[in-house]
Amino acid sequence: MPRLAYLGPEGTFTEEALRLLDPTADRLPCANVSAALNAARSGDADGAVVPLENSIEGAITTTLDEFAWGEPLVINAELLLPVQFSLLARPGTEIPHIKRVYTHPAAITQCRAFVARELPDAVVVSAPSTAAAAQEVALPGSPYDAAIAARIAGEHYGLVELASGIGDRSDTVTRFVKVARPGPLPPATGSDRTTLVVFLADDHPGALLEMLTEFSVRGVNLTRIESRPTGDGIGRYFFHFDFEGHIADARVGDAIAGLHRICGEVRFLGSYPRADGLVPQIKRGTSDSDFAEAAEWLAKVRAGEI
Ligand SMILES: O=C(O)C(=O)C[C@]1(C(=O)O)C=C[C@@H](O)C=C1
């Protein structure tokens, strides 16, 4: 049975995602995303499950940066989890008395309208995770009056639910990924996604356009692009890409090789089945057989046969 590290403690959305991704895995709760990924890197765990992006908040930047800088890890699965938040408190607490709320920063963004409307005077403080917030609020001497977390976290830590479905939108989704140390890749399924981190060789006009061209001319559809600071000064950025297809697909492999030729460093973060099952539209001239036929034709031309 694999042992998977995750953002804990028990009752986080990440735990729910892990249970759905691998129901039989042993679970190793960790204090934060970095600790979960380090457990996978060191071998304390066989892999880890971490949040990557949210339909309201956007990218989880800690995860993006860990993937770019730490010892390499590779994504082998993803999951889209609808997230619903509840306001949880110790028994006897009433909403008008809530002055300090504790929750994960991603939940703060997603419940902004509810907090502004129902808790206008409350201070909202960042917690390492939604379940860590619920666990803390359950302590008798806690400085916090309420937590925003999943209902299940309230049940787990003995809190009462004062309000449910308090997210600004009812259709919020968080995308989670399962990662492991580099090894054999999941086979191509026809409905796959690939993730890369790319560092520029040097800063020059058109550098971003040149990268995008590698995808565009091969008909590779991007599903996420993010720039993140390298830390080397204002204006210094690296890039995170998600796109349709598997590195085993000719158009995808060719685009990645093209980036490798023109960029400073390309870090491959995995090709894995898409959670939404969508099958990409293959643009004319970019299928595997189109690439094979063109390579055959070129070989003949070079051999003087055409
Ligand atoms: O705190 C949790 O429960 C998490 O699993 C983390 C996390 C996130 O990082 O986005 C996951 C889903 C929700 O969007 C809020 C928080």
The ligand as an SDF file (V2000), in Angstrom:
LIG
                    3D

 16 16  0  0  0  0  0  0  0  0999 V2000
   -6.9560   23.8620    3.8440 O   0  0  0  0  0  0  0  0  0  0  0  0
   -7.3920   22.8800    3.2110 C   0  0  0  0  0  0  0  0  0  0  0  0
   -8.3510   22.2050    3.6100 O   0  0  0  0  0  0  0  0  0  0  0  0
   -6.7740   22.5420    1.9400 C   0  0  0  0  0  0  0  0  0  0  0  0
   -6.8650   21.4040    1.5380 O   0  0  0  0  0  0  0  0  0  0  0  0
   -6.0770   23.6190    1.1550 C   0  0  0  0  0  0  0  0  0  0  0  0
   -6.9820   24.3900    0.2190 C   0  0  0  0  0  0  0  0  0  0  0  0
   -6.1100   25.2220   -0.8080 C   0  0  0  0  0  0  0  0  0  0  0  0
   -4.9130   25.3280   -0.6590 O   0  0  0  0  0  0  0  0  0  0  0  0
   -6.7280   25.7790   -1.7240 O   0  0  0  0  0  0  0  0  0  0  0  0
   -7.7750   23.4620   -0.5680 C   0  0  0  0  0  0  0  0  0  0  0  0
   -9.0260   23.7230   -0.9720 C   0  0  0  0  0  0  0  0  0  0  0  0
   -9.6970   24.9830   -0.6510 C   0  0  0  0  0  0  0  0  0  0  0  0
   -9.6130   25.7710   -1.8350 O   0  0  0  0  0  0  0  0  0  0  0  0
   -9.0430   25.7010    0.4780 C   0  0  0  0  0  0  0  0  0  0  0  0
   -7.8190   25.3510    0.9490 C   0  0  0  0  0  0  0  0  0  0  0  0
  1  2  2  0
  2  3  1  0
  2  4  1  0
  4  5  2  0
  4  6  1  0
  6  7  1  0
  7  8  1  0
  7 11  1  0
  7 16  1  0
  8  9  2  0
  8 10  1  0
 11 12  2  0
 12 13  1  0
 13 14  1  0
 13 15  1  0
 15 16  2  0
M  END
$$$$
